[in-house]
Amino acid sequence: MEMLDFALKIEQDGMEFFSDAADNAHNPAAKKMLLSLADDEKRHLQVIQDLKNGKTDLIKDQSLAGVKNVFESLSQSDTTLFQDDDNLKAVLEKARNLETESVKLYTKLAHDATDPALKEIWLVLCKEEQKHEKLLNLTLEFVGQPAIVLENAEFLFDSDQY
């Protein structure tokens, strides 16, 4: 159960990190994206808490619902994602690192799991964290090349999510 406690802590920390970052974000699109990530982490926290309590129902991958709209709204906005007085770029880089650590953890837990239902849950959580990682990479890249990112955004995420 030690790994479950560690996973709980990671998700709790992630949820708080994204919520705090959203509270401090100046750009509405950035705030929306950060709140979406916080909601995903909250859902992950509940899944892991359920696992700890013996419930192993399969979860549905729901991460990043509507995230494409964030990039579309940015392309139609006169504001930039990162403002001079905003440390959002550093926040997103830290968030990407947190997601990378989550991917590593869930990959290990899936590899070590002997129960097929538990293995599947860890794999679904891993997949969601990989999507978060991809979103954060895309957002950071958007800063440097917004036109290229927007032209190719449809290829970066599964179309059934939007």
C-alpha positions in Angstrom: 0.0 0.0 0.0 3.0 2.3 0.3 2.9 3.0 -3.5 -0.8 3.9 -3.3 0.0 6.5 -0.6 2.8 7.8 -2.8 0.5 8.0 -5.8 -2.1 9.8 -3.6 0.4 12.4 -2.6 1.5 13.0 -6.2 -2.1 13.5 -7.3 -2.9 15.7 -4.3 0.2 17.8 -5.0 -0.6 18.0 -8.7 -4.2 19.1 -8.0 -3.0 21.8 -5.6 -0.3 22.9 -7.9 -2.6 23.4 -10.9 -5.3 25.0 -8.8 -2.8 27.5 -7.3 -1.4 28.2 -10.8 -4.8 28.8 -12.2 -5.6 31.3 -9.4 -2.5 33.2 -10.3 -2.8 33.0 -14.1 -3.7 36.3 -15.9 -4.7 34.8 -19.2 -8.2 33.3 -19.3 -7.2 30.5 -21.7 -4.2 29.5 -19.5 -6.5 29.6 -16.4 -9.0 27.3 -18.2 -6.3 24.8 -19.1 -4.8 24.8 -15.6 -8.2 24.3 -14.0 -8.9 21.4 -16.4 -5.6 19.8 -15.4 -6.5 20.3 -11.7 -9.9 18.6 -12.3 -8.1 15.7 -13.9 -5.7 15.3 -10.9 -8.7 15.5 -8.6 -10.4 12.6 -10.5 -7.1 10.6 -10.4 -7.0 11.2 -6.6 -10.4 9.7 -6.2 -9.5 6.7 -8.4 -6.5 6.0 -6.2 -8.4 6.5 -3.0 -11.0 4.0 -4.3 -8.2 1.6 -5.1 -6.9 2.0 -1.5 -10.4 1.2 -0.3 -10.5 -2.0 -2.4 -12.6 -0.7 -5.3 -11.0 -1.7 -8.6 -13.6 -0.5 -11.2 -12.1 0.5 -14.5 -11.9 4.2 -15.0 -12.8 5.9 -18.3 -10.1 8.1 -19.9 -11.6 11.6 -19.8 -8.5 13.8 -19.5 -8.2 17.1 -21.3 -11.8 17.4 -22.5 -12.1 20.5 -24.5 -8.5 21.4 -24.5 -8.4 22.1 -28.2 -10.7 25.1 -27.5 -8.0 26.6 -25.4 -5.7 26.8 -28.4 -8.4 28.0 -30.7 -9.3 30.8 -28.2 -5.6 31.8 -28.0 -5.4 32.1 -31.8 -8.4 34.4 -31.8 -7.2 36.5 -28.9 -5.1 39.7 -28.9 -3.4 38.7 -25.7 -0.3 36.5 -25.4 -0.3 33.4 -23.3 2.7 34.5 -21.3 2.7 38.1 -20.2 5.8 39.9 -19.0 4.6 40.0 -15.4 3.5 36.3 -15.5 5.6 33.4 -14.5 3.3 31.0 -16.3 6.1 29.6 -18.5 8.1 28.5 -15.4 4.9 27.1 -13.9 4.2 25.0 -17.1 7.8 23.7 -17.2 7.4 22.6 -13.6 4.1 21.1 -14.3 5.5 19.2 -17.3 8.2 17.8 -14.9 5.5 16.7 -12.4 3.6 14.9 -15.2 6.8 13.2 -16.3 7.3 11.8 -12.8 3.6 10.6 -12.7 4.1 8.8 -16.0 7.2 7.0 -14.6 5.3 6.1 -11.4 2.2 4.7 -13.2 4.4 2.8 -15.7 6.2 1.1 -12.9 3.0 0.4 -11.0 1.5 -1.1 -14.2 4.6 -3.2 -14.8 4.6 -4.5 -11.2 0.9 -5.2 -10.9 -0.2 -8.8 -10.8 -4.0 -8.1 -10.8 -5.1 -7.4 -14.4 -7.8 -4.9 -13.3 -5.3 -2.9 -11.2 -2.8 -3.1 -14.1 -5.4 -1.6 -16.4 -6.2 1.2 -14.0 -2.5 2.2 -13.8 -2.2 2.1 -17.6 -5.2 4.4 -18.0 -3.8 6.8 -15.4 -0.4 6.7 -17.2 -2.1 7.4 -20.5 -3.9 10.4 -19.0 -0.7 11.8 -17.5 1.0 11.3 -20.9 -1.7 13.5 -22.4 -1.1 16.1 -19.8 2.6 16.0 -20.6 1.8 16.4 -24.3 -0.5 19.3 -23.6 2.2 21.1 -21.6 4.8 20.5 -24.3 2.4 21.8 -26.9 1.6 24.9 -24.8 5.3 25.7 -24.3 5.9 25.3 -28.0 2.9 27.5 -28.7 4.8 30.4 -27.2 7.6 30.1 -29.8 5.6 29.1 -32.9 1.8 29.7 -32.4 0.9 29.5 -36.1 2.7 26.2 -36.6 1.2 24.6 -33.5 -2.3 25.7 -34.4 -2.0 24.4 -37.9 -1.0 21.0 -36.6 -3.0 20.9 -33.3 -5.6 18.5 -34.8 -3.0 15.8 -35.2 -1.7 16.1 -31.6 -4.8 14.8 -29.8 -7.4 12.1 -30.4 -10.3 13.6 -32.2 -12.8 11.7 -30.1 -11.9 13.9 -27.1 -13.3 17.1 -28.5 
